[in-house]
Amino acid sequence: MRAAVLGSPVAHSLSPILHTSAYGAMGLAEWSYGRHECDEKGLAPFLAGLDDDWAGLSLTMPLKRRAMELAARVSDLSTQVGGANTLVRDGGGWAAHNTDVEGIAVALTEAGVRAPRDTVVLGAGATAASALAALRELGETGTVTVLARSTARTGEVVAAAERLGVPIEVAPLAEVERHLDTDLVMSTLPSGATDAHAEALADSRADLFDVVYAPWPTKAAEAVTGRGGRVVGGFPMLLHQAVAQVRLMTGATDVPVAAMRAAGETELKRRAALS
């Protein structure tokens, strides 16, 4: 059977390492996992060209909404979040799933983060919507504040919050220091985007979830760790969303998390040594 990760750009993806290590540990010698550059326009013809040997696809940006449009069936969670990162064979078509939410929720739980009272989410894109869903899974009951670089461009995350039943407040990212009296800060921003706020995060009492996994640690992560705070990086999220994908694509319930973690960490160290 075959599977692959699609996106643009996709060369940096760790998914082939994670999935291939799982296949090896599970004894699935006949399974393979590739990587294909694909934009929104290219997704439909790519899917049309796949035969029954294909079990599933992992999707990165910018394909998460387009995948929902092309799927024969879309999971309720994907609809609520507004994006799918996984396509799995469903009869003659494809079923769309979102495993990013599980990835975030399991990564936080694994680190000991449970039901934060108040949370600040940095960023208002697709990952921010998944973060809101993960907070719902954790049982968050307090205030969730989404800080966006442009509050005029928060319509999609506001709509996702409404579908998820997670009330949010929206404020400018530039005002981040006013909102750090909180239990948890979840940064869904790209690498370097939180550097300017590292000192303020260090001065807060908040735990930090930072979606970045390379280069790691970020300045914000270093700052929070330096004052004894709890930090959850992007790699555990990536790992656990891949674990869920392997489960969906293979139908197995016992997925080798330890083997996948070791393979991913080894690859990240190799890349760091080359940079």
N, C-alpha and C positions, 0 to 999 in steps of 0.2 A: 504494500500500500504506500501511497505517497501523500505528503503534506508539505506546506511551505508557508513562509511569511511573505506578505505583499505590502508594498508601501512606496513612498517617494519622499525623501531618500530612505533606503533600506539597508545600505551596505553596513551600517553600524550595528544592526540588530543582533542581539544575543540569542534570539529564539532558536536558530539552528543548533547552537551549542547545547541549549537546555533540552530541546526536544530529542536530539540525537542521543544525548547521554541517557535520557529516559528509555528510549528504545533499546539501547545496549543493555541496560540493567534489567529490563523486562524480558529480554530474550527475543525481541521482535526484529530478527535479522533481516526480514523481508521488507521492513519499513524504511523509508528514506524521507528526509526533510530538507527542502531547498530554500532559496531566497530569490525573489523576483522583483525588480523595479516595476512599479505599476501605479499610474495615476488614476483619477476618477474616471476619465474617459476610457481608460484601458481595462477597467475591471470587468465590464460586461463581456467584451470579446474574450478576455482571458478565461472567464468561467465557461463560456460557450465551447471553448476548446479542450476542456478537461473530460477525460473518460472516467469510467467507473473505478479505476485504480486510485482515484483521489479521494481521501477520507476527510480532509479538512484543510482550512486555511486560517492562519493568524493574520490579522490586519492592523497595520499602523496607520498613522495619518498619511494622506487625507481621505482614507477609504471608509471610515467608521460609519458615516451616515449613508454613503452610497451603497454599502453592503446591505443595509436594511431595506433599501428600495428594491434591490435585486433578489432578496431572499423570498422563498415561498412561505416561510414561517419565521416570525420574529418573536423572541422571548419577551415576556412582560417586562422584565428588568431592562432589556435593551430599549424598549419603547419608552419606559419611564425616564431612563438616563438620556436617551436621544442619540445613542450610538452603540455599535456592535464591533467587537474586536475579533470575533471568531465566526467562521462559517463551517458548518458540518453537514455532511451528506444527509438528506432527508428524503428518502424515496428517490424520485426523479429530480428533485430540486435541492435547495440549500436551506438550512435553518440557521438563523442569526442569533448569536449569544453574546453576552457581555461578561467576561471573566475578570475585567479590571476591578470591578467592585469587590469580588472575592479576594483578589490579590491585595488590595489595600486593607480590607478588613482583617484578613489573616495576618498580614505583616504587622499591623498594630497590635492585635491580640497576642501574637507571638512575643512582642516586645513588652507586654504587660500593660498596654494602654486599654482601658476599659471604660466605656460610657462616659466620655468627657462631659462636664457640665456645660461649658461654653467652648466654642471652637471658632477660630478664624481661618478662613480659606483664602490663600493668596492666588489670584488668577480666576478667570471666569470662562475657561474653555471646556473641552470635552472631559479632561481629567478632573476638573473641578466638579462637574456633574457626577462623575463616578465617586468622588470623595464624599459628596453629600449622601449618596446611596449607601456608602460604607458606614457613614456615621449613623444612618438609620439602622443598619444591621447591628451596630454596636449598642444601640439603645440610647443615643444622645438625646437628652431631654431639655437642654438649655438653649442658649442663643447661638445661632450660627451667623457669622458675619462674613460676607464675600467681599474681598478688596480687589478691585479691578483697576488696571491702568487707565481704562476708559469706561466710566459708568454708563456711557451711552451704548456700549456694546455688550451689555449683560443680559439681553433679552433671552438668549437660549438657556443660560444657566438659571435664570428666574423661572422660565417655563418648566425646566426640568425639576426644579425645587417644588413647584406646584404639583406636578405629576407624582412626585415622590412623597408628597405630604410633609416636606421638611421646610418649615418657615425660615426665611433668611432675611437679613438686612444687607444692603449693598452700600459700599462707601469707596472713595478713591484710595488706591494703593498708596498714594503719597501721604495719606494720613495714618499709615500703619502704626506709628508709635502711640497713637491715641487708643488703639484697640488691643494692646498686648496684655491687658489684665485678663487673661484667659487661661484655660487648661491646656489647650492644644492649638498649635499653628500647623496647618497643612499647606505646604507650598507646592503648587502645581506649575510653577514658573520654570522656564528653561534655565540652563546652567548660567551662572553669573548674575541672574536677575535679582537675587536676594542679597548680593554682596553688600550693597549700600545699607541694608537693614540688619546686618550681622550684630552690630554692637547693641542695637535696641533689643534684639532677640535674646542676647546674652544677659541683658538687664532684666528680662521678664522672668516669670516663674513657669512659663509654658513649656510643655514637651513640643518637639518638632518632628513632623513628618515632611521629608523633602524628597520629591519624586525623582530628582536627579540621581543617577548612579555612576556617571563618569563625566568629568573627573570627580573623584570622591576622596576625601570629604569636601563639601562646599565650605565657603567661609562661614556661612550661617551655621552649618553643622558643627564646625570646629568651635565656634563661639559658644554655642549652647552646651556642647560637651565640656568645654573648658570651665564652665561654672557649675558642672555637675548635673546638668539637665539630661533628660532622656531624648535620644535622637533615633529615628527610624529612617533609613535611607531608601532610595528607589529600587535597589536590587531585590530586597525581600518582596516588594510588590511585584516586580517583574517575574521573580521566581514563582510565586504562588499563583499568578494569573496563568503562567505557563503550565503549572501542575493541573489546574482546572481544564485547560485546553487539552492536555494529553488525556485526561479522563474522558472528556467529551468525544475526542476523535477516535480513541481506541476502544472505548467501552469498559476499560479496566477501572476498578475501584481502588486498587492498591498501587499508587503511583510512587516511584522511588524519589522522594523529595531530597533525601541526603545526597544521592548521586547527582541530581540536577544542581543542587546548591554548590557542591564541590566543583563541578565542571564550570559553572558560571563564575565562581570566585577565582578559579585558576585562569580563566580567559581574561577577566578584568585585570588581574595582576600582570598578565602578559602584555596587555595593551598599555597599561600604565608604565611598564618598563620601556616600551618603545616610544612613548611620548616625550 
